[in-house]
Amino acid sequence: MALVATAEACDSNASLLASGDLRVLQPIFQIYGQCRSFSGPIVTLKVFEDNVLVRELLNSRGDGKVLVIDGGGSMRCALLGGNLGQLAHNNGWSGIVVDGCIRDVDEINGCGIGVRALGSHPLKSNKKGHGEKHVPVYIGGTFIQDGEWLYADSDGIIVSKSELSI
Ligand SMILES: O=C([O-])CC(=O)C(=O)O
């Protein structure tokens, strides 16, 4: 599958940018994982310092989708580690964007998916199972809905209401 380059997508979709159907996330995310470029339909998840639902979703078939986790920007624990990264890859997820932290960075960097997160933190999260799947989230200064499309590459991350063509 040919990849949509984020800079080119912004250059050639001025009207979508103007209408808000195409949005650019603030450049606050670090790049992890083997795939610097990835894209796919979005599955949203809102949690706070608790990753039980992260595991639940990554344990299901990804079918090329991207998991977008609104973790409230917490810098106090990790929502994703090496085991979950491998699980995501095994189940066919194309990438994970975390508004929060990850851990086991060396293992995640060996996984064949793309990962973006604010940073790394060695502490694991709570395991209570609190959170909401498939709800609208707000990360990187942008509202994101379940089912929208995400494109990430070395230049940044963009979200589109519908699939972009090259
Ligand atoms: O289970 C966790 O909290 C995350 C983790 O360390 C892993 O995925 O390896």
Ligand as a Chemical Component Dictionary entry (heavy atoms), coordinates in Angstrom:
data_LIG
# 
_chem_comp.id                   LIG 
_chem_comp.type                 NON-POLYMER 
_chem_comp.pdbx_formal_charge   -1 
_chem_comp.three_letter_code    LIG 
# 
loop_
_chem_comp_atom.comp_id 
_chem_comp_atom.atom_id 
_chem_comp_atom.alt_atom_id 
_chem_comp_atom.type_symbol 
_chem_comp_atom.charge 
_chem_comp_atom.model_Cartn_x 
_chem_comp_atom.model_Cartn_y 
_chem_comp_atom.model_Cartn_z 
_chem_comp_atom.pdbx_ordinal 
LIG O1 O1 O 0  1.134 -4.290 31.159 1 
LIG C1 C1 C 0  1.559 -3.134 31.169 2 
LIG O2 O2 O -1 1.327 -2.331 32.072 3 
LIG C2 C2 C 0  2.337 -2.656 29.998 4 
LIG C3 C3 C 0  3.574 -3.401 29.857 5 
LIG O3 O3 O 0  4.440 -3.370 30.691 6 
LIG C4 C4 C 0  3.763 -4.233 28.656 7 
LIG O4 O4 O 0  2.949 -4.140 27.739 8 
LIG O5 O5 O 0  4.769 -4.944 28.600 9 
# 
loop_
_chem_comp_bond.comp_id 
_chem_comp_bond.atom_id_1 
_chem_comp_bond.atom_id_2 
_chem_comp_bond.value_order 
_chem_comp_bond.pdbx_ordinal 
LIG O1 C1 DOUB 1 
LIG C1 O2 SING 2 
LIG C1 C2 SING 3 
LIG C2 C3 SING 4 
LIG C3 O3 DOUB 5 
LIG C3 C4 SING 6 
LIG C4 O4 DOUB 7 
LIG C4 O5 SING 8 
# 
